[in-house]
Amino acid sequence: MIVLGVDPGTHATGYGVVERPEPGPHRLVECGVFRAPARAPLEQRLAAIYDAVTELITRHRPDAMAIENVFVARNARSALVLGHARGVILLAAARAGLAVAEYPPAVIKKAVVGAGAATKAQVQRMTAQLLRLKTPPSPSDAADGVAVALTHCLRAGRRFRRAVVG
């Protein structure tokens, strides 16, 4: 199974592509951050995000996409703009026929680190450890995208084992 994990943002969107071969350990295929033009109008930033996600889907042909849920922000405008970014990412997944799983930040941190209040540095270190990497994914937005993909791989694997066993 290949999973594209996305940590949405209108300025920086982190992503990670993780493969879970059967049998075998999880493997990082690619991770990074794409940045929308900083001073561009919102619609142009959203188009850039959509194009980048579509290109990733075309290149890696994932079996599923996992995306971080919108968290409750202190600033309503920030939450609304983040919702727009999530919308174009979900549209790219729908157009490609991908199944999408959504996870809250605390669930992602708990799955990867073991604590729902983990720091970004802890997420980076644990993604490196779980994927047997020499160095943690960087920058932290990329590590967050990898963590989203890993969360889906770990949770999907648990559901599969539960269905087979019980």
CORTA-V913485 format. One record per residue. N is the residue number from 1. SS is DSSP state (H for helix, E for strand, C for the rest). PSI is psi as a letter, one per 40 degrees, with the letter a starting at -180 (999 if undefined). NEAR is the number of other ideal C-beta (glycine too) atoms within 12 Angstrom. Layout:
((N;SS;PSI;NEAR) (N;SS;PSI;NEAR))
This chain:
((1;C;h;32) (2;E;h;31) (3;E;h;46) (4;E;h;48) (5;E;h;56) (6;E;h;53) (7;E;g;48) (8;C;i;45) (9;C;i;39) (10;C;e;34) (11;C;d;25) (12;E;h;28) (13;E;h;42) (14;E;i;44) (15;E;i;47) (16;E;h;53) (17;E;h;40) (18;E;h;44) (19;E;h;29) (20;E;g;33) (21;C;i;15) (22;C;h;16) (23;C;i;7) (24;C;i;12) (25;C;i;19) (26;E;i;35) (27;E;h;24) (28;E;h;36) (29;E;d;29) (30;E;i;28) (31;E;i;41) (32;E;a;29) (33;E;h;29) (34;E;h;33) (35;E;h;22) (36;C;i;30) (37;C;h;20) (38;C;d;14) (39;C;e;10) (40;C;i;16) (41;C;i;15) (42;H;d;24) (43;H;d;17) (44;H;d;17) (45;H;d;29) (46;H;d;32) (47;H;d;22) (48;H;d;29) (49;H;d;42) (50;H;d;33) (51;H;d;23) (52;H;d;33) (53;H;d;43) (54;H;d;25) (55;H;d;20) (56;H;d;37) (57;H;d;31) (58;H;d;16) (59;H;d;17) (60;H;e;29) (61;C;f;20) (62;C;i;37) (63;C;d;28) (64;E;i;33) (65;E;h;43) (66;E;h;47) (67;E;i;48) (68;E;h;41) (69;C;i;27) (70;C;h;26) (71;C;i;25) (72;C;h;14) (73;C;i;16) (74;C;d;8) (75;C;h;11) (76;H;d;12) (77;H;d;13) (78;H;d;18) (79;H;d;19) (80;H;d;16) (81;H;d;26) (82;H;d;33) (83;H;d;25) (84;H;d;28) (85;H;d;38) (86;H;d;32) (87;H;d;23) (88;H;d;34) (89;H;d;46) (90;H;d;30) (91;H;d;24) (92;H;d;35) (93;H;d;32) (94;H;d;19) (95;H;d;18) (96;C;e;26) (97;C;f;14) (98;C;i;30) (99;E;i;20) (100;E;h;31) (101;E;h;33) (102;E;h;27) (103;E;h;35) (104;C;i;20) (105;H;d;32) (106;H;d;22) (107;H;d;27) (108;H;d;45) (109;H;d;32) (110;H;d;23) (111;H;d;35) (112;H;d;45) (113;C;d;31) (114;C;e;18) (115;C;h;17) (116;C;e;20) (117;C;f;15) (118;C;i;26) (119;C;i;18) (120;H;d;27) (121;H;d;19) (122;H;d;25) (123;H;d;44) (124;H;d;33) (125;H;d;25) (126;H;d;32) (127;H;d;44) (128;H;d;28) (129;H;d;25) (130;H;d;31) (131;C;e;33) (132;C;f;15) (133;C;i;25) (134;C;d;10) (135;C;i;16) (136;C;i;29) (137;C;i;42) (138;C;i;25) (139;C;a;25) (140;H;d;27) (141;H;d;31) (142;H;d;37) (143;H;d;44) (144;H;d;47) (145;H;d;49) (146;H;d;51) (147;H;d;52) (148;H;d;48) (149;H;d;52) (150;H;d;47) (151;H;d;45) (152;H;d;44) (153;H;d;44) (154;H;d;35) (155;H;d;28) (156;H;d;28) (157;H;d;25) (158;H;d;17) (159;H;d;16) (160;H;d;17) (161;H;d;13) (162;H;d;11) (163;H;d;10) (164;H;d;10) (165;H;d;8) (166;C;999;8))
